[in-house]
């Protein structure tokens, strides 16, 4: 059986190589039962094209891979 390998590519330069970029933050918010603020730690996972430096979210890359799977099934 033949295999076809498709890559998610950068929408600007069509490069297939990406580097991870992480943003770390703390989100403060109030709650009904206390006057004190509580916080949630958040990590935002992004990927940067190694050629043109455009940044993509993980969600956008996953959506692109879904499109590749759909077009691959039609071929």
C-alpha positions as CSV (number, residue, x, y, z in Angstrom):
1,X,0.0,0.0,0.0
2,X,1.3,3.4,-0.9
3,X,1.8,6.1,1.7
4,X,1.4,9.8,1.2
5,X,2.8,12.2,3.8
6,X,1.2,15.6,4.0
7,X,2.5,18.4,6.2
8,X,0.8,21.5,7.8
9,X,2.7,24.4,6.2
10,X,3.0,28.0,7.0
11,X,0.3,30.1,5.2
12,X,2.9,32.8,4.4
13,X,6.0,31.0,3.2
14,X,4.9,27.3,3.0
15,X,7.6,26.2,5.4
16,X,6.9,23.0,7.3
17,X,9.2,23.6,10.3
18,X,8.0,25.2,13.5
19,X,9.4,26.0,16.9
20,X,7.3,25.9,20.1
21,X,6.7,29.2,21.8
22,X,5.1,29.2,25.3
23,X,3.5,32.1,27.2
24,X,2.9,31.7,30.9
25,X,0.4,33.9,32.7
26,X,-1.7,34.1,35.9
27,X,-5.4,35.1,35.6
28,X,-6.9,36.7,38.7
29,X,-10.6,36.7,39.4
30,X,-13.0,37.1,42.3
31,X,-15.4,34.5,43.7
32,X,-18.7,34.9,45.4
33,X,-17.7,33.5,48.8
34,X,-14.6,35.6,49.4
35,X,-13.2,39.1,49.0
36,X,-9.8,37.6,48.1
37,X,-8.9,37.1,44.5
38,X,-8.0,33.6,43.3
39,X,-5.9,32.8,40.3
40,X,-5.5,30.3,37.6
41,X,-2.2,29.5,36.0
42,X,-2.4,29.4,32.2
43,X,0.0,28.3,29.5
44,X,-0.6,29.3,26.0
45,X,1.1,27.0,23.5
46,X,2.0,28.6,20.2
47,X,4.3,27.6,17.3
48,X,6.5,29.9,15.2
49,X,7.5,29.3,11.6
50,X,11.3,28.9,11.5
51,X,11.5,30.7,8.2
52,X,9.2,33.8,8.3
53,X,8.5,33.8,12.1
54,X,4.7,33.8,11.8
55,X,3.0,32.5,14.9
56,X,0.3,29.9,14.8
57,X,-1.9,28.7,17.7
58,X,-2.2,25.0,18.4
59,X,-5.9,25.2,17.5
60,X,-5.1,26.6,14.1
61,X,-2.6,23.9,13.4
62,X,-5.0,21.2,14.5
63,X,-7.7,22.6,12.2
64,X,-5.2,22.6,9.3
65,X,-4.5,18.9,10.0
66,X,-8.2,18.1,10.0
67,X,-8.4,19.7,6.5
68,X,-5.4,17.6,5.3
69,X,-7.1,14.4,6.6
70,X,-10.3,15.3,4.8
71,X,-8.6,16.1,1.5
72,X,-6.4,12.9,1.9
73,X,-9.5,10.7,2.2
74,X,-11.0,12.1,-1.0
75,X,-7.8,11.3,-3.1
